[in-house]
């Protein structure tokens, strides 16, 4: 049985790439914090954002663009925005 090809979406791939860069930037800023307690608090709070991004990326890489893709992106974006509101970085 032939393997089903995953559906691609260029605009969605651009959003994922941009999201990846945002996650990397915030993590770099967090790792630049000298106070270990503050750094640990930031990392703990940002862990959910990283998890949701990984879920989004993994879903797209394994399945492709599907009915869940937009919801996964929305979950990630909401979590990222909430983190930005709660923490100055």
PyMOL commands that set and color helices and strands:
alter all, ss='L'
color gray80, all
select helices_A, chain A and resi 10-31+36-62+69-86
alter helices_A, ss='H'
color red, helices_A
deselect
rebuild
show_as cartoon
